């Protein structure tokens, strides 16, 4: 068989899977399955790229460095207010 030619038994593209993949709605840290919402956490901690409940997410966020916290849009460096 010369180079470049393929036999008819070789499939070039795999068929799309029809299997439904279910995700577990559970916190990756405390395994709480009663949480109403889970948030995707991305940071340089053990639970990077994980679904976490609110309390676990806050705990992991507090472990981030100041520089990493500033990457989040909602984070504002808490400075004492001065009355002018």
C-alpha positions as CSV (number, residue, x, y, z in Angstrom):
1,X,0.0,0.0,0.0
2,X,1.6,3.3,-1.0
3,X,2.1,6.2,1.4
4,X,-0.8,8.7,1.7
5,X,-3.6,6.2,0.8
6,X,-5.8,4.8,3.5
7,X,-7.9,1.7,3.6
8,X,-11.7,2.1,3.8
9,X,-11.8,0.5,7.3
10,X,-10.0,3.5,8.9
11,X,-12.3,6.2,10.3
12,X,-10.9,9.7,10.1
13,X,-13.3,11.5,12.4
14,X,-14.8,9.9,15.5
15,X,-18.6,10.0,15.8
16,X,-20.0,12.3,18.5
17,X,-20.9,10.7,21.7
18,X,-24.6,10.4,22.5
19,X,-23.9,9.6,26.2
20,X,-25.1,12.2,28.6
21,X,-22.4,13.2,31.1
22,X,-23.8,14.2,34.4
23,X,-21.9,16.6,36.7
24,X,-22.2,16.1,40.5
25,X,-23.6,19.2,42.1
26,X,-21.4,18.9,45.1
27,X,-18.7,21.1,46.7
28,X,-15.2,19.7,46.0
29,X,-13.9,20.7,49.4
30,X,-16.5,19.9,52.0
31,X,-18.7,17.6,49.8
32,X,-21.8,19.6,50.7
33,X,-24.6,18.7,48.4
34,X,-27.2,20.9,50.0
35,X,-25.7,24.2,48.6
36,X,-28.1,26.2,46.4
37,X,-25.2,27.6,44.3
38,X,-21.7,26.5,43.5
39,X,-19.0,28.8,42.1
40,X,-16.1,27.9,39.9
41,X,-12.8,28.8,41.7
42,X,-9.6,29.5,39.8
43,X,-6.5,30.3,41.8
44,X,-3.2,29.0,43.0
45,X,-4.6,26.8,45.8
46,X,-5.3,23.1,46.2
47,X,-8.8,23.5,44.9
48,X,-7.9,25.3,41.6
49,X,-10.5,24.9,38.9
50,X,-13.1,23.3,41.3
51,X,-16.7,23.9,42.1
52,X,-17.0,25.2,45.7
53,X,-19.8,26.3,48.0
54,X,-19.9,29.9,49.2
55,X,-18.0,29.3,52.5
56,X,-15.3,27.1,50.9
57,X,-14.9,29.6,48.0
58,X,-14.4,32.5,50.4
59,X,-11.9,30.5,52.4
60,X,-9.9,29.7,49.3
61,X,-10.1,33.3,48.0
62,X,-8.7,34.6,51.3
63,X,-5.7,32.3,50.8
64,X,-4.8,34.0,47.5
65,X,-2.0,36.6,47.4
66,X,-2.9,40.3,47.1
67,X,-1.8,40.3,43.4
68,X,-4.1,37.3,42.6
69,X,-7.0,38.9,44.4
70,X,-6.7,42.0,42.3
71,X,-7.3,39.9,39.2
72,X,-10.9,39.4,40.3
73,X,-13.1,42.3,39.1
74,X,-15.2,42.6,42.3
75,X,-12.2,42.8,44.7
76,X,-11.4,46.3,46.0
77,X,-8.4,46.7,48.2
78,X,-9.9,47.6,51.5
79,X,-8.3,50.8,52.7
80,X,-9.5,52.8,55.7
81,X,-11.9,55.6,54.8
82,X,-10.9,59.1,55.6
83,X,-13.5,61.7,56.3
84,X,-12.8,64.9,54.4
